[in-house]
C-alpha cells in the first residue's frame, strides 16, 4: 500500500467530500482549511477572507488502488474552473479553487491536467484554478465533517440550490 495525500479546494467543502468518498482506494476525505498563514483557523475566521485560507478537502488515498491522476479528474468535474471569484453561490478568497500539491510529481501531474482541460475546449473561458505547494492543513470543526451524511436533506438543497449540480450536469453529464 502506497499511502498519499491529495488536497483540493473546490469551493464549499461540504460539496467536495461525497464525490471522492465513493471510490475504492480513498481512505479518508477530511474537510478543512489550507493555504493561509493563520494557525488553527476557525470557520468564522476563514469566512472573513482575511486569513488566506481556502475551504478544502484533504484526501488520504492508496495510489495502488486509485491514482492521483484519477483524483485530479474527479476534482475537475466538481468545480467551475473558470470562476476566479469563488464557486457558485459562495464568493471570496476562501471559496476559490486550487490544487495544493504535496510533491514535485503531483505538481507536474496537476499542471498537465490543467493544461489538458484548457486545451480540451470544454470551457470557453480561461482556467483560473491555482496550483500551489501544500501548506499546513487544519481540519474543520466536527459539524463540517461528512456533512452530506449528517445533514443529507440540507446538503442536497445546497448542492442543487447553489447551481453546482446543474453546472456539473451541463458540462460533464453522467461523468460528474
N, C-alpha and C positions, 0 to 999 in steps of 0.2 A: 504494500500500500504506500503510495506517494502522496502524502497529505500536503495540500497547498491552500493558500488564501487568495480570494479574489474580492476586490472592493469596488462597488459601483454606486454612484449617486444618480438616481433616476427620478428626482422629484420626491414626492411623498413616499417615505419608506414603507408605509403600510402597503402600498401597491407593488412594491418590489420584492416582497418575500414569497408570496404564493407562486409566482412564475418559476422560481428556482427550486422551491420546496419539493416539487413533484418528480424530480429527476433522480434516478439511481446515481450514486456516486456523490451526491450532495449530502454532506454530513450534517451541516447546520447553516442556517441563514439568520443572522443577527442584525436587527435594526440599530442604527446608531449615528454618530456624528464624527466627521473627519474633515481634514483639510485646513483646519484653523489652528490658532495658536493659544487658545484658552484651554487650560487643563480641566477635565471633568465638566464640560458644559452641560447645562440643563436644556430641556426642550424650550422653555420660555426664553432663555438667553440666546439660543441659536436662532429662534424666530425673530429676534431683533435685527438680524442681518449685520451684526457688528463684530462677530467672532471669527469670521472667515470659514466657519464650518458649513458643511452641507449635510443634509439628511442623506444617509447612505445605508447600504447593506453590506455586511462582510460575510462572505460565503466560505465555509471550510469544505473542501472537496478532495476526493481521491482521484487524481489525474490518470489513474489506470482504468477508471470506470467512465469518467466524463472529462473531456479535455477543456483547457482554458479557452480554446477557440470556440467550442460549443457554448460555453458560458457567455462569451462575447456575443455570439449570435443571438442567444436568448435575450441578453441585455438590450441590444439594438432594437429588438421587436417590442420592447415595453415602453419606449420613450419617443418623444418628438425631438430628434437630434438637431433640428433646425431652430429650435427656440432658445435664444440666448438669455432670456429673462426669467426662466423658471420652467415649470411644467404644468400645462393645463390651467386649472384654477389657482394653483399655487405659484406665487410670484416672488422674486427676490433671490439673492445670492444663495441662500440656504436650500433652494429648490433647483439650482442649476445642475445640469448633468455633467458627470465626469467619470472617467475610468482612472482609478488610483492603482498604479502598478507596484508590484512587490519585488520585481526583478527586471534586469535588462531584457530577458526573454519575453516577459509579459508586456513590457513597453513596446518591443518590436512587433509582437502579435497584435496589440491594441492599435498601434499606428497603421499596420497593414489592414486590419478590419475597417478602420475608419476611412482609409483611402479607398478600399473596395466599395464601401457603402456610398461614398461621394461619387465614385465613377459609375455606379450602377444605374443612375438615372431615376432611382426610386423617389427622390426628392428634388424639387426644382429650386431649392434654396441651399445655401452653404450649411455644412455640418458644423455646429457650434459646441459639440461635446468636447470638453477638455480631457487631455491625457496627462496625468500628473503623478509624480512619485508619491507612494503611500506615506501618510503621516500617521501619528497615533490615532487609533480608532477607539471611540468611547461608546460602549453600549448604551442605548436609550433606556429610559425608565421602563420598568416591567410592563406597564399598561400598553406600551407600544409594541412589545414583542408578540409576534404571531397574531397580529390584530385581526387578520382575516378569519382566524379560528375562534377568537374570543368574542368578536362582535360581527358575525357574518352578515347580518342584515344591514348594519351601518356601513360596513366595508363595501358591500355590493352597491348600495345607494351612492356612496362616494365615488367608486370606480366608474360607474355609469354617469353620474351627475357631473363629474369633473370634465368629461369628454375624453378621458383616456381610453375607455373601451371602444368607443366609436372610432377614434383615431387609429387604434391598433387594427380594427377590422377593416377600415378603409384602405390602410396601407399594406397589411400583411395577411388579411383573410384568416384562414384557419391556421396559419403558421405562427400566430402570436401565442 
